[in-house]
Amino acid sequence: MIARTAIASSFALALAAPAIAAGPSDTIEQTAVMAPTAAPATPKLVFTLRGGVSAMPEYFGSDDYKAGADLGFRLNHVSLGKSGSFGNPDAWAENPGLSFGGSLRFIQERDTSDFDELAGLDDVDATVELGVSMRYGTEYFAAFGNVRRGFGGHEGWVGEVGADAILRPTDRLRLSLGPRLFFGDDEYSDTYFGVTPAESSAALSAYDPDGGLVSAGVELGARYQINDVWGVEGAVTWETFQDDALDSPIVKQGSDEQWGARIGLTRVFSIGG
């Protein structure tokens, strides 16, 4: 009886030995506790600036071309706190549905002493046009309208409407193609297409254009995303003058078709959050 008890005890110890030798660290499961990661803050303001070079007619109606500056501004996202937000904080993504933003255009000065065909006309200072834009977009289509006010060479109002078909050959490359219509008021048309009686000559008769449709054309655009904040953007445009702009003596001695090209670096700015 004692022998059986000893054998049973020895057998039990033999079974328990591995567990005892292993120690508590190997028999107790360790559970790692991870602290929750805070979601990145959404910026309150996101906008994109573009700066580069362009090729354009030497003046509206010219058949000669020159290089100039290219400036652009796009408002991507605005957060108004509890009142809501507009746009998309991801500046590279398409904004589905209706969105609002800013619009900017720079027009170089027209120094008539540089052009024999414009002798007698007044010079026109450089102009910066500032305004707002409205856009409706989907993944493959977008329509937009811009309204701007000029400061400098002209003090008038201009507007543009257009639409684009959108294609993305790669995740970083975006292509667009679509029609454009450009409008200007009387102030704008007088500045760039008008000839006052005091400026008139045998080559350029007096002409007082009305505002309205100025030109119609098409634009092919491309945008490439280098990284999260930098990109390259360019476009080629063709347009033909319409209505009173087409009948201007300035256009008739030059060309009623205008080509343009631009390319520049873009930089995304995110503020707040």
Secondary structure, 3 states (H helix, E strand, C coil): CHHHHHHHHHHHHHHHHHHHHHCHHHHCCCCCCCCCCCCCCCCCEEEEEEEEEEEEECCCCCCCEEEEEEEEEEEEEEECHHHCEEECCCCCCCCCEEEEEEEEEEECCECHHHCHHHCCCCCECCEEEEEEEEEEECCCEEEEEEEEEEEECCCCEEEEEEEEEEECCCCCEEEEEEEEEEEECHHHHHHHHCECCCCCCCCCCCECCCCEEEEEEEEEEEEEECCCCEEEEEEEEEEEECHHHHCCHHHHCCCCEEEEEEEEEEEEEEECC
